[in-house]
Amino acid sequence: MDATDPQARLDALGVNFLDAELESSLHADLTAVEAQMREAVRSSYPFLAETSRHLVQAGGKRFRPLLVLLAAQFGDPARPGVVKAAVAIELTHLSTLYHDDVMDEARIRRGTDSANARWTNTIAILTGDFLFARASEITADLGTDATRILARTIALLCEGQIRETVGPGEDDEPVEHYLQVVAEKTGSLIATSARLGAMLAGADAGTVEMLASYGEKIGVAFQISDDLLDVVGSAEEFGKTPGTDLREGIATLPTLLAARSSDLSLRPLQGLLAAPLAEADVADALTALRGSSVVEEARAEVQLWADDARAAIAGLPSGPAKDALETLAGVVVTRVS
């Protein structure tokens, strides 16, 4: 995918925009988002400018900015704060990726070297902080409500990351703990994408809440599908080496479902997952997961959350924007089918 082409991003998402006017509007706004993002990461210090551009130029589908722009269709999408919100949201997301790669000791991000692998952990962390600061600066121009909403979202992101790092407590059911982590780490920012898009476009309060609910649910579905792709996907389509979560000991829905399964054929895999995996065991674990019922169980969970996302916007007026949101929910499912 051409990282500089908004149309390529729309095509990569797989959403069939049946309305040419909506597609043209989104294309123009995503072009503006890209331009403003590149301006936001500029620095008088060339090295910092280089590290900040690293993931911006690496590509990505811009799922969150697209959701800002689609949610804005239920108000006045031409309001100037809408594109700025999309930029701030994506910069916030990118900043978390820099930090995630340090914590996960990841070597690849979006098909290229991660920032920590290319430079150092310290550089990656500070670059992530720089992007957080740029996002906050942009959001400050959108008013105190938008600033407060994004600040609360960042707090939830941190809470989710800490919850994941500490792990479930004695009284926590592991799958429920995982879903709460996903809702905080991923669902919260995607919910805020929809909330800010609708709010800054002047949509009414009921519409804003429906879209925010959609965002959280589609965000959970999106993260589960990402976790499943780590098992069934390839480096070419996913931008990460398959089995990354297994190597890093990160609990995801497929491994949690395998761990609690009563299927006797999964006993060898359960034995592997009971301790940190050696590199030599990753391939065997992937093979076992791919050949088990766990994959279909995880797919069913993605479908459930995607259906809930569609249900959340049932009360929105019919039209191209609603059609696009419903189609987007379907895309999240089909990417792991």
KOLNU-891515 format. One record per residue (C-alpha): residue number from 1; residue in one letter; x, y, z. Coordinates in nm, 3 decimals. Each point is the difference from the previous one (the first is absolute). Example, Ala and Ser with C-alpha at 12.3 -4.5 7.8 and 13.67 -1.06 7.14 Angstrom:
residues 2
(atom 1,"A",(1.230,-0.450,0.780))
(atom 2,"S",(0.137,0.344,-0.066))
//
This chain:
residues 337
(atom 1,"M",(0.000,0.000,0.000))
(atom 2,"D",(0.123,0.349,-0.088))
(atom 3,"A",(0.041,0.168,0.338))
(atom 4,"T",(-0.058,0.342,-0.155))
(atom 5,"D",(-0.323,-0.081,-0.187))
(atom 6,"P",(-0.329,0.039,0.191))
(atom 7,"Q",(-0.184,-0.193,-0.270))
(atom 8,"A",(0.232,-0.295,0.058))
(atom 9,"R",(-0.089,0.016,0.367))
(atom 10,"L",(-0.371,-0.009,-0.078))
(atom 11,"D",(0.055,-0.292,-0.237))
(atom 12,"A",(0.210,-0.184,0.261))
(atom 13,"L",(-0.281,0.027,0.254))
(atom 14,"G",(-0.223,-0.182,-0.244))
(atom 15,"V",(-0.301,0.223,0.058))
(atom 16,"N",(-0.227,0.019,-0.302))
(atom 17,"F",(-0.107,0.364,-0.018))
(atom 18,"L",(-0.310,-0.012,-0.214))
(atom 19,"D",(-0.036,0.379,0.006))
(atom 20,"A",(0.254,0.175,-0.221))
(atom 21,"E",(-0.055,0.336,0.172))
(atom 22,"L",(0.079,-0.146,0.343))
(atom 23,"E",(0.309,-0.179,-0.131))
(atom 24,"S",(0.125,0.320,-0.163))
(atom 25,"S",(-0.055,0.195,0.322))
(atom 26,"L",(0.185,-0.260,0.207))
(atom 27,"H",(0.285,-0.007,-0.250))
(atom 28,"A",(0.039,0.378,0.024))
(atom 29,"D",(-0.014,-0.001,0.380))
(atom 30,"L",(0.248,-0.288,0.033))
(atom 31,"T",(0.235,0.191,-0.229))
(atom 32,"A",(-0.028,0.295,0.237))
(atom 33,"V",(0.060,-0.230,0.298))
(atom 34,"E",(0.321,-0.131,-0.156))
(atom 35,"A",(0.127,0.349,-0.074))
(atom 36,"Q",(-0.076,0.126,0.350))
(atom 37,"M",(0.159,-0.305,0.160))
(atom 38,"R",(0.323,0.058,-0.187))
(atom 39,"E",(-0.005,0.363,0.106))
(atom 40,"A",(-0.068,-0.097,0.362))
(atom 41,"V",(0.306,-0.226,0.025))
(atom 42,"R",(0.241,0.257,-0.135))
(atom 43,"S",(0.283,0.102,0.229))
(atom 44,"S",(0.293,0.237,-0.021))
(atom 45,"Y",(0.212,-0.295,0.114))
(atom 46,"P",(0.039,-0.221,-0.313))
(atom 47,"F",(0.052,-0.322,0.195))
(atom 48,"L",(-0.325,0.045,0.193))
(atom 49,"A",(-0.180,0.085,-0.323))
(atom 50,"E",(0.132,-0.326,-0.146))
(atom 51,"T",(-0.106,-0.217,0.294))
(atom 52,"S",(-0.343,0.168,0.015))
(atom 53,"R",(-0.063,-0.056,-0.371))
(atom 54,"H",(0.099,-0.364,0.029))
(atom 55,"L",(-0.346,-0.148,0.062))
(atom 56,"V",(-0.188,0.279,-0.177))
(atom 57,"Q",(0.177,-0.098,-0.321))
(atom 58,"A",(-0.020,-0.373,0.070))
(atom 59,"G",(-0.365,0.008,-0.095))
(atom 60,"G",(-0.294,-0.152,0.181))
(atom 61,"K",(-0.365,0.001,-0.093))
(atom 62,"R",(-0.091,0.315,0.197))
(atom 63,"F",(-0.298,-0.183,0.148))
(atom 64,"R",(-0.045,0.254,0.280))
(atom 65,"P",(0.013,0.316,-0.216))
(atom 66,"L",(-0.246,-0.162,-0.239))
(atom 67,"L",(-0.238,-0.061,0.287))
(atom 68,"V",(0.032,0.366,0.108))
(atom 69,"L",(-0.092,0.106,-0.352))
(atom 70,"L",(-0.289,-0.246,-0.037))
(atom 71,"A",(-0.147,0.100,0.336))
(atom 72,"A",(0.018,0.364,-0.107))
(atom 73,"Q",(-0.235,-0.080,-0.289))
(atom 74,"F",(-0.285,0.000,0.253))
(atom 75,"G",(0.058,0.371,0.059))
(atom 76,"D",(0.188,0.255,-0.209))
(atom 77,"P",(0.318,-0.177,-0.117))
(atom 78,"A",(0.139,0.325,-0.140))
(atom 79,"R",(0.055,0.149,0.345))
(atom 80,"P",(0.372,0.074,0.035))
(atom 81,"G",(0.046,-0.192,0.325))
(atom 82,"V",(-0.087,-0.335,-0.158))
(atom 83,"V",(0.323,-0.053,-0.195))
(atom 84,"K",(0.205,0.131,0.293))
(atom 85,"A",(-0.166,-0.257,0.227))
(atom 86,"A",(0.086,-0.276,-0.247))
(atom 87,"V",(0.364,0.113,0.005))
(atom 88,"A",(0.014,0.014,0.380))
(atom 89,"I",(-0.158,-0.344,0.032))
(atom 90,"E",(0.244,-0.162,-0.243))
(atom 91,"L",(0.302,0.166,0.163))
(atom 92,"T",(-0.120,-0.131,0.335))
(atom 93,"H",(-0.034,-0.348,-0.149))
(atom 94,"L",(0.347,0.014,-0.158))
(atom 95,"S",(0.152,0.113,0.326))
(atom 96,"T",(-0.138,-0.310,0.172))
(atom 97,"L",(0.155,-0.220,-0.270))
(atom 98,"Y",(0.346,0.138,0.078))
(atom 99,"H",(-0.054,-0.081,0.366))
(atom 100,"D",(-0.158,-0.341,-0.069))
(atom 101,"D",(0.297,-0.111,-0.210))
(atom 102,"V",(0.236,0.082,0.285))
(atom 103,"M",(-0.207,-0.194,0.254))
(atom 104,"D",(-0.045,-0.292,-0.240))
(atom 105,"E",(0.360,0.013,-0.126))
(atom 106,"A",(-0.147,-0.012,-0.350))
(atom 107,"R",(0.236,0.001,-0.296))
(atom 108,"I",(-0.247,0.073,-0.282))
(atom 109,"R",(-0.282,0.251,-0.027))
(atom 110,"R",(-0.207,0.048,-0.316))
(atom 111,"G",(0.242,-0.201,-0.206))
(atom 112,"T",(0.307,0.199,0.099))
(atom 113,"D",(0.243,0.012,0.291))
(atom 114,"S",(-0.162,0.123,0.319))
(atom 115,"A",(0.140,0.325,0.139))
(atom 116,"N",(0.156,-0.175,0.297))
(atom 117,"A",(0.171,-0.251,-0.231))
(atom 118,"R",(0.125,0.269,-0.237))
(atom 119,"W",(0.116,0.235,0.275))
(atom 120,"T",(-0.038,-0.076,0.373))
(atom 121,"N",(-0.275,-0.047,0.257))
(atom 122,"T",(0.070,0.345,0.141))
(atom 123,"I",(-0.035,0.167,-0.340))
(atom 124,"A",(-0.324,-0.187,-0.067))
(atom 125,"I",(-0.149,0.099,0.336))
(atom 126,"L",(0.093,0.365,-0.036))
(atom 127,"T",(-0.131,0.010,-0.357))
(atom 128,"G",(-0.330,-0.141,0.124))
(atom 129,"D",(-0.009,0.272,0.266))
(atom 130,"F",(0.068,0.261,-0.269))
(atom 131,"L",(-0.298,-0.123,-0.202))
(atom 132,"F",(-0.220,0.004,0.311))
(atom 133,"A",(0.101,0.363,0.050))
(atom 134,"R",(-0.079,0.090,-0.360))
(atom 135,"A",(-0.340,-0.169,0.026))
(atom 136,"S",(-0.075,0.190,0.320))
(atom 137,"E",(0.101,0.329,-0.162))
(atom 138,"I",(-0.240,-0.059,-0.289))
(atom 139,"T",(-0.283,-0.109,0.231))
(atom 140,"A",(0.043,0.314,0.212))
(atom 141,"D",(-0.112,0.201,-0.302))
(atom 142,"L",(-0.324,-0.200,-0.011))
(atom 143,"G",(-0.122,0.118,0.340))
(atom 144,"T",(-0.004,-0.120,0.359))
(atom 145,"D",(-0.260,-0.274,-0.059))
(atom 146,"A",(0.207,-0.166,-0.273))
(atom 147,"T",(0.317,0.037,0.208))
(atom 148,"R",(-0.168,-0.157,0.303))
(atom 149,"I",(-0.140,-0.290,-0.206))
(atom 150,"L",(0.338,-0.085,-0.153))
(atom 151,"A",(0.176,0.034,0.338))
(atom 152,"R",(-0.246,-0.243,0.158))
(atom 153,"T",(0.049,-0.236,-0.292))
(atom 154,"I",(0.378,0.005,0.041))
(atom 155,"A",(-0.050,-0.079,0.369))
(atom 156,"L",(-0.213,-0.300,-0.099))
(atom 157,"L",(0.267,-0.112,-0.247))
(atom 158,"C",(0.257,0.006,0.279))
(atom 159,"E",(-0.236,-0.179,0.239))
(atom 160,"G",(-0.055,-0.272,-0.258))
(atom 161,"Q",(0.372,-0.039,-0.060))
(atom 162,"I",(0.071,-0.030,0.373))
(atom 163,"R",(-0.290,-0.244,0.043))
(atom 164,"E",(0.146,-0.213,-0.279))
(atom 165,"T",(0.353,0.021,0.144))
(atom 166,"V",(-0.109,-0.101,0.351))
(atom 167,"G",(-0.229,-0.273,-0.128))
(atom 168,"P",(-0.327,-0.133,0.141))
(atom 169,"G",(-0.045,-0.021,0.375))
(atom 170,"E",(-0.105,-0.312,0.189))
(atom 171,"D",(-0.368,0.087,-0.036))
(atom 172,"D",(0.022,0.106,-0.365))
(atom 173,"E",(-0.116,-0.228,-0.279))
(atom 174,"P",(0.283,0.022,-0.258))
(atom 175,"V",(-0.217,0.051,-0.309))
(atom 176,"E",(-0.207,0.269,0.171))
(atom 177,"H",(0.322,0.166,0.118))
(atom 178,"Y",(0.131,-0.010,-0.358))
(atom 179,"L",(-0.318,0.158,-0.138))
(atom 180,"Q",(0.021,0.281,0.256))
(atom 181,"V",(0.362,0.062,-0.100))
(atom 182,"V",(-0.100,0.012,-0.366))
(atom 183,"A",(-0.288,0.239,0.070))
(atom 184,"E",(0.239,0.235,0.182))
(atom 185,"K",(0.308,-0.031,-0.221))
(atom 186,"T",(-0.170,-0.007,-0.340))
(atom 187,"G",(-0.373,0.059,0.030))
(atom 188,"S",(0.036,0.324,0.195))
(atom 189,"L",(0.199,0.188,-0.266))
(atom 190,"I",(-0.220,-0.125,-0.283))
(atom 191,"A",(-0.309,0.103,0.199))
(atom 192,"T",(0.156,0.343,0.047))
(atom 193,"S",(0.067,0.019,-0.374))
(atom 194,"A",(-0.372,-0.033,-0.070))
(atom 195,"R",(-0.098,0.221,0.294))
(atom 196,"L",(0.224,0.291,-0.100))
(atom 197,"G",(-0.089,-0.027,-0.367))
(atom 198,"A",(-0.373,0.023,0.072))
(atom 199,"M",(0.033,0.256,0.279))
(atom 200,"L",(0.223,0.239,-0.193))
(atom 201,"A",(-0.230,-0.029,-0.302))
(atom 202,"G",(-0.288,0.122,0.218))
(atom 203,"A",(-0.199,-0.325,0.016))
(atom 204,"D",(-0.264,-0.027,0.273))
(atom 205,"A",(0.084,-0.170,0.331))
(atom 206,"G",(-0.190,-0.321,-0.077))
(atom 207,"T",(0.180,-0.043,-0.330))
(atom 208,"V",(0.336,0.061,0.168))
(atom 209,"E",(-0.068,-0.272,0.257))
(atom 210,"M",(-0.115,-0.253,-0.261))
(atom 211,"L",(0.315,0.058,-0.202))
(atom 212,"A",(0.226,-0.019,0.305))
(atom 213,"S",(-0.162,-0.333,0.096))
(atom 214,"Y",(0.056,-0.125,-0.354))
(atom 215,"G",(0.362,0.109,0.021))
(atom 216,"E",(0.070,-0.189,0.321))
(atom 217,"K",(-0.161,-0.320,-0.127))
(atom 218,"I",(0.164,0.010,-0.342))
(atom 219,"G",(0.327,0.076,0.178))
(atom 220,"V",(-0.024,-0.318,0.207))
(atom 221,"A",(-0.088,-0.199,-0.313))
(atom 222,"F",(0.295,0.158,-0.181))
(atom 223,"Q",(0.247,-0.093,0.276))
(atom 224,"I",(-0.125,-0.357,0.028))
(atom 225,"S",(0.037,-0.034,-0.376))
(atom 226,"D",(0.356,0.137,0.028))
(atom 227,"D",(0.077,-0.258,0.269))
(atom 228,"L",(-0.144,-0.272,-0.219))
(atom 229,"L",(0.204,0.119,-0.298))
(atom 230,"D",(0.311,-0.049,0.213))
(atom 231,"V",(-0.093,-0.368,-0.013))
(atom 232,"V",(-0.148,-0.047,-0.348))
(atom 233,"G",(0.147,0.295,-0.193))
(atom 234,"S",(0.328,0.062,-0.177))
(atom 235,"A",(0.269,0.266,0.041))
(atom 236,"E",(-0.086,0.138,-0.344))
(atom 237,"E",(-0.366,0.070,0.078))
(atom 238,"F",(0.038,0.081,0.369))
(atom 239,"G",(0.328,0.194,0.014))
(atom 240,"K",(0.117,-0.208,0.298))
(atom 241,"T",(0.163,-0.339,0.028))
(atom 242,"P",(-0.262,-0.270,0.073))
(atom 243,"G",(0.026,-0.132,0.353))
(atom 244,"T",(0.127,0.331,0.137))
(atom 245,"D",(-0.246,-0.013,0.290))
(atom 246,"L",(0.102,-0.357,0.078))
(atom 247,"R",(0.368,0.093,0.004))
(atom 248,"E",(-0.067,0.292,0.231))
(atom 249,"G",(-0.225,-0.195,0.234))
(atom 250,"I",(-0.299,0.228,-0.065))
(atom 251,"A",(-0.332,-0.158,0.087))
(atom 252,"T",(-0.245,0.032,-0.290))
(atom 253,"L",(-0.344,-0.145,-0.057))
(atom 254,"P",(0.123,-0.300,-0.205))
(atom 255,"T",(0.253,-0.106,0.265))
(atom 256,"L",(-0.243,0.064,0.287))
(atom 257,"L",(-0.268,-0.207,-0.170))
(atom 258,"A",(0.253,-0.277,-0.056))
(atom 259,"A",(0.112,0.011,0.362))
(atom 260,"R",(-0.351,-0.052,0.138))
(atom 261,"S",(-0.115,-0.250,-0.265))
(atom 262,"S",(-0.099,-0.354,0.103))
(atom 263,"D",(0.100,-0.130,-0.344))
(atom 264,"L",(0.249,-0.280,0.067))
(atom 265,"S",(0.176,0.069,-0.331))
(atom 266,"L",(0.109,0.336,0.141))
(atom 267,"R",(0.177,-0.149,0.301))
(atom 268,"P",(0.347,0.020,-0.164))
(atom 269,"L",(-0.063,0.364,-0.092))
(atom 270,"Q",(-0.122,0.075,0.353))
(atom 271,"G",(0.325,-0.144,0.128))
(atom 272,"L",(0.197,0.231,-0.231))
(atom 273,"L",(-0.202,0.306,0.105))
(atom 274,"A",(0.043,-0.071,0.371))
(atom 275,"A",(0.354,0.140,-0.012))
(atom 276,"P",(0.185,0.262,-0.207))
(atom 277,"L",(0.038,-0.137,-0.350))
(atom 278,"A",(0.344,-0.077,-0.134))
(atom 279,"E",(0.054,0.119,-0.357))
(atom 280,"A",(0.018,-0.362,-0.113))
(atom 281,"D",(-0.354,-0.058,0.134))
(atom 282,"V",(-0.170,0.299,-0.169))
(atom 283,"A",(-0.050,-0.175,-0.333))
(atom 284,"D",(-0.151,-0.306,0.172))
(atom 285,"A",(-0.234,0.221,0.205))
(atom 286,"L",(-0.113,0.186,-0.312))
(atom 287,"T",(-0.066,-0.325,-0.184))
(atom 288,"A",(-0.201,-0.135,0.292))
(atom 289,"L",(-0.206,0.318,0.031))
(atom 290,"R",(-0.071,0.017,-0.373))
(atom 291,"G",(-0.123,-0.357,-0.004))
(atom 292,"S",(-0.225,0.035,0.305))
(atom 293,"S",(-0.356,0.115,0.067))
(atom 294,"V",(0.143,0.305,0.175))
(atom 295,"V",(0.028,0.191,-0.329))
(atom 296,"E",(-0.371,-0.038,-0.072))
(atom 297,"E",(-0.089,0.096,0.357))
(atom 298,"A",(0.205,0.319,-0.032))
(atom 299,"R",(-0.159,0.076,-0.337))
(atom 300,"A",(-0.342,-0.038,0.158))
(atom 301,"E",(0.099,0.252,0.268))
(atom 302,"V",(0.107,0.248,-0.269))
(atom 303,"Q",(-0.337,-0.051,-0.170))
(atom 304,"L",(-0.185,0.057,0.329))
(atom 305,"W",(0.170,0.334,0.066))
(atom 306,"A",(-0.044,0.110,-0.361))
(atom 307,"D",(-0.372,-0.082,0.020))
(atom 308,"D",(-0.024,0.199,0.323))
(atom 309,"A",(0.170,0.293,-0.174))
(atom 310,"R",(-0.259,-0.009,-0.277))
(atom 311,"A",(-0.280,-0.016,0.256))
(atom 312,"A",(0.140,0.308,0.177))
(atom 313,"I",(-0.065,0.216,-0.306))
(atom 314,"A",(-0.338,-0.147,-0.092))
(atom 315,"G",(-0.163,0.330,0.101))
(atom 316,"L",(0.211,0.215,-0.232))
(atom 317,"P",(-0.161,0.136,-0.315))
(atom 318,"S",(0.047,-0.212,-0.310))
(atom 319,"G",(0.247,0.120,-0.259))
(atom 320,"P",(0.347,-0.052,-0.146))
(atom 321,"A",(0.183,0.071,0.328))
(atom 322,"K",(-0.203,-0.255,0.196))
(atom 323,"D",(0.044,-0.251,-0.283))
(atom 324,"A",(0.376,0.055,0.017))
(atom 325,"L",(0.008,-0.057,0.378))
(atom 326,"E",(-0.199,-0.321,-0.036))
(atom 327,"T",(0.230,-0.117,-0.278))
(atom 328,"L",(0.304,0.084,0.212))
(atom 329,"A",(-0.131,-0.233,0.269))
(atom 330,"G",(-0.021,-0.272,-0.260))
(atom 331,"V",(0.355,0.064,-0.118))
(atom 332,"V",(0.134,-0.056,0.352))
(atom 333,"V",(-0.156,-0.347,-0.014))
(atom 334,"T",(0.105,-0.094,-0.352))
(atom 335,"R",(0.366,0.091,0.057))
(atom 336,"V",(0.026,-0.313,0.219))
(atom 337,"S",(-0.236,-0.222,-0.198))
//
